[in-house]
Amino acid sequence: MPRCAPVRRVILAAVVALAAPALALAQTPRNFPATALRGEIAVIQPPEVALNGRPARLAPGARIRNTQNLLTLSGALVGQAVTVNYTIDPLGLVLDVWILTDAERARLPWPTTPEQAAAWRFDPVEQTWSP
């Protein structure tokens, strides 16, 4: 049927138009704040976590972002240990967590302690640290 060809093209164009922003978003590098430290987190039972092998607690309203930068519930990570960048709120609770991709994990050096972050220089554009 000759009439179906234009309809198929319109449908294909709509699918491509809807998928393009999602593909572009997936390739966008994430920018981490200068206060973000690198570590390993394991959710024990929310809000209880192990941060670098030590007991810690998620802050009320803590945000955990997966490798696609989508919010993930802490309960979905119970029993898993993942490499992350994270921030700590003024009360010492874990506030923001980004589960790292392979490319982000390879970006070294990255401070693991507040002392290192205070002594090193951060380039927010390049997302790199210089000891």
C-alpha positions in Angstrom: 0.0 0.0 0.0 1.5 3.3 -1.0 -0.3 5.2 1.7 1.5 3.3 4.5 5.0 4.5 3.5 4.4 8.1 4.6 2.9 6.9 7.9 5.8 4.6 8.6 8.2 7.5 7.9 6.3 9.8 10.3 6.4 7.1 13.0 10.1 6.4 12.5 10.8 10.1 12.7 8.8 10.5 15.9 10.7 7.5 17.5 14.1 9.0 16.5 13.1 12.4 17.8 12.0 11.0 21.1 15.1 8.8 21.5 17.7 11.5 20.5 17.5 13.5 23.8 17.9 10.4 25.9 21.0 9.3 23.9 22.5 12.8 24.2 21.8 12.8 28.0 23.5 9.4 28.4 26.7 10.8 26.9 26.8 14.0 28.9 29.7 13.9 31.4 28.6 14.6 35.0 30.1 17.5 36.9 30.9 16.7 40.5 31.3 19.4 43.2 34.7 20.2 44.7 33.4 18.8 48.0 32.8 15.3 46.5 35.1 12.6 47.8 35.8 9.2 46.3 35.0 6.0 48.3 33.1 2.7 48.4 29.6 2.5 49.8 27.5 -0.5 50.8 23.9 -0.1 51.9 23.3 -2.3 54.9 19.8 -1.4 55.7 18.6 2.1 54.8 19.5 4.6 56.1 22.5 2.6 57.5 25.5 2.3 55.1 29.1 1.3 55.3 31.3 4.1 53.8 34.8 2.9 53.2 34.2 0.1 55.6 33.0 2.3 58.4 29.4 2.8 59.7 27.7 5.8 58.3 24.2 7.1 57.7 22.3 8.6 54.8 20.9 12.0 55.4 17.2 12.6 55.2 16.7 13.5 51.5 19.9 11.9 50.4 20.2 11.5 46.6 21.8 8.4 45.1 22.4 8.7 41.3 23.2 5.6 39.3 25.7 5.4 36.3 23.0 6.9 34.0 22.6 9.8 36.5 19.0 8.7 37.4 17.9 8.6 41.0 18.1 5.2 42.7 16.5 4.2 45.9 18.9 3.0 48.6 16.9 -0.2 49.1 17.9 -1.2 45.6 21.5 -1.3 46.6 21.3 -3.4 49.7 24.2 -5.9 49.9 26.1 -4.3 47.0 29.4 -2.4 47.4 29.9 0.2 44.7 32.6 2.9 44.0 31.1 6.3 44.4 31.7 10.0 44.7 29.9 11.4 47.6 29.3 14.5 49.7 28.8 14.8 53.4 26.3 17.3 55.0 27.3 19.6 58.0 26.0 16.9 60.4 28.3 14.3 59.0 25.6 12.4 57.1 26.0 11.2 53.5 24.0 13.6 51.3 24.8 13.1 47.7 26.0 9.8 46.1 27.0 9.2 42.5 27.7 5.6 41.4 30.7 5.9 39.1 31.0 4.7 35.5 34.2 3.0 34.4 35.4 6.2 32.8 34.7 8.2 36.0 36.5 5.6 38.1 39.5 5.9 35.8 39.7 9.7 36.4 42.6 9.8 38.9 43.6 11.2 41.3 40.5 12.0 43.3 40.6 12.8 47.0 39.3 10.2 49.4 39.6 12.4 52.6 38.7 16.0 53.4 42.4 16.6 54.2 43.4 15.6 50.6 40.6 17.8 49.2 41.8 20.8 51.2 45.4 20.3 50.1 44.8 19.6 46.4 43.6 21.9 43.6 40.4 21.2 41.8 39.6 22.2 38.2 35.8 22.3 37.9 35.8 22.6 34.1 38.1 19.6 33.5 36.8 17.7 36.6 40.4 16.9 37.7 42.4 17.2 40.9 46.1 18.2 41.2 47.9 17.1 44.3 
